[in-house]
């Protein structure tokens, strides 16, 4: 495994004020993520999954601790620096897709490239078309999001996340709004991206999704209570029998 992690967290804490009380969401998180890992972050509601994802994605800063993203000290970064890290190094995929309803598929994917200097409009379009082809949507480039199925919209969201060539792809419940067949298709796409060298971290409450990742981080009450690696992740379609087996395995 790569001796130089692309992400390293040391003793990360994060709290929120709720009324007059302060709620500690993360309690001294230590974590190393290496290039080309495929990771699931799991845990019950309120365990700190989303808080950890927001910190990994430079959407939020910790109260204390150290966060290095490559050679960058993120924990002490300014808002402008955080925005730069997000644009250069991180691709986001959300459960609700977060597409611009008034833009075509092509324009949705081009959009993040508008914040990149040194590219012409023709170059941005060519890159977006290339990425859309890689996720099987070359025939949908002029459609609006409301003309697509849920799985197709998630593919657009994945293409938009990939178009900036991020070091790490973060997915927050990316299959949460999809049926089982479409979930299988999206997970197959993630596996292909991983096989091509992409580093992927998914937050999920679905045990069958976690069972398909090579590494599972389980959070409980703001702490990592399990860091489990699977030498041979199960890459078969998510059949009912596999779902039941995965639920039993992760419950152990």
N, C-alpha and C positions, 0 to 999 in steps of 0.2 A: 504494500500500500504506500502511496505517496507520503514521503516523510514531511513534506511541507503542505499543511492543509490549506485549502482555499478559504475556509472559515474556521476561526478558533474563538471560542467563548471561555472566559475564566471568571468564575464567581459572579455571574450576572444576576442582579436582582432588579425587580420592577414592582412598583406598588401603585395603587390607585386610591384616591380619596372617595369614600362613599359616605355622604353626610358628614358627621363629625369623626368618623372612624377611617382608618387607613387599612386597605386590604393588600396583603403581600401576594402578588400573583406569581412571581418567580423567586425562588429561594436558593441562590448560589449555584446557578447552572454552569457546569463545565461541559464543553462539547467541542469535538474536532470533526470537521467534515472534509473529506479528501475528494480530489477530482474523480469524476465518474462514479460516485456512489449513487445508489437509488434507495432513498430513505423514506420511511413512513413515520410520522409523529402521531401517536395515538394517546388516548386517555379519556376519562369521563368529562362531562361538561364541567367547566370551572377549574380544570386541571392546569391551565396555563398554555394550552396548545396555540391558540390564536395570538396570545401575547408573545410567545416565543417566535412565531412566524413573523409577526410585525417587526420584531427586533432583527431577526435574520434578514428581512427584506429592507432594512433601513427606513421603515415607516415610523419607527418609534425608537427612542434611545433609552438605555437602561438607567436606573438610578445609580447603580454602582457596578464595578467589574470592568473587564476588558473585552473588547470585541475587535478582532482583526479580520478584515476581508482582503485576502491577498496581502499586500504590503501596507494597507491602509488602516489607520487607527480610527475605527468608526465611533467608538463610545464618546470621543471628545470632538466629533466632527460638527461643523456648522450645518445649518439647514441647506445652504447652497451645495456644500460638499455631499451631504446625504442624497440630494437630488441627482447629483452627478454620478454617485455610486449606483443608484437605482437604474439610471439610464444606461450606464456602461456595462454593469456586471450582473444585473438581476432581471429575470423575466417572471412576470406574475400571471397566474391563472386563477380565476375565482369561480366559485360555485354558481354565481349569478351571471357569469360571462362578462358583464360590464362592457358591452359593446356600445358604440354610438349608434343609436337607432336611425339617425338621419343620414348616416354614411354608408356607402356600399361596402361589401366585403373587402374589396381592394383598398379603399380609402381607410378602413379601419386598421388594416395591417400596415399601411404606409405611415399612419399617424405618428408612431413613436420615432420614426426616422426624421421627422421634422425638427427634432431637438438635436440632431447630429449635424455638425458643421462639416463642410467640405464635400458634400454629396449633391449632385444635381437632381432635379426632379425625375429625370429619366433613369438615373442610377437607383433612386429610391423605388421607383415603380418596378424596375427589373428585379431588385432584391425581393420585393413583396411578392411578385409573381412566382419567383423561384420557391419561396417558402410555402406559398399556397399550393403549388404543385406537389410539394413534399408531403402535405397533409391531405392530398386528394381532393382539392377544391378548385382546380383550374376552371371548371365549368360553372362556378358560382360567383365569379369575381364581381359581377355587376348587380348581384342580388343585394337587397337590404336584409338586415338580421331577421326581421319578422317574416321573411319568406323562406327561412331555413328551419330545419328540424333542430331539436336540442343538441343532438350530437354534432351536427354541422356547425352550429354556433360555437360549441366548445372547441371544435377544430379551428375555427377562425380565431378564437381567443388564444389557442396554443400557437398558431402562426404569428399572431401579433406579439406574443411573448418571445418567440424565437427570432424575429426579424432583426433584432439588434445584436444577435449572436452573444447572448449572456453567458457568463461563466456558470451560473446556477439558475435552475428553473424551480420556482416555488409555486406549489398548487395548494390553495385553501379549499378543501372539500371539492375538488374539481369534477368528481362524478356524483356529487350529492343530489343533483337535479335530474339524473339520467336513469332510464330503465336499465335492466340487467344486460340486455343485448348491446345497447349503446355503450354501457360501461365497459363491456368486454372490448369493444372497438377502440375506445379511448385508451384503455390500459395497454392494448396491443401497440398503439401509437407511442405511448410512453416507453414501452420496452424497446421499440425500434430506436427511439431517440437515445435511450441509454446505451444501446448496442453501438451507436454511432459516436459515443463518447460524452454525451450530455450528463451533467450532474443534476439530479432531480430530488427534491424534497417535497413530499405530500403530507399535508395535515388531513387526517381522515378519521371518521368514527366507525368506518366499515371494516370489520376484521378480514373480510375476503380481499380487500384492497391491500391492507397491510401485509397479508400473507404472500402477496405477489412481489413485494419489495425485498431487497437484499438485506436491509437493516431496519429494525424497528426500535424507535425510542418511545418508551411509554412514560407519560407524565402523570403524576398524582400529587395534588396539592402543591403545585409549583416546583416539583422536584422530579428529576429523571430517576425512576425506580427500576427501569429495565433498559438495557442497551443490548439488543439481541441481533445477532447476525445469522443469516441463513445462507449456507453454502450453495444450496440449490433451490432458489425460489420457485414456487409453483406458477408456471406460465400458461397452464391450460385455461380454456374459457371457463367462466365462472358458472359452473353447473350447480343445481340445487344441492347435490351431494357434496360438492367441494365447499359450498358456502357453509353447510352444517359442520364439515370437518374443520374448516378454518375457525369457525366460532368456538368450537371445543378446544382447539389448539391454543388460541389466543387467550381464552378464559383461564387456562392453566397457569 
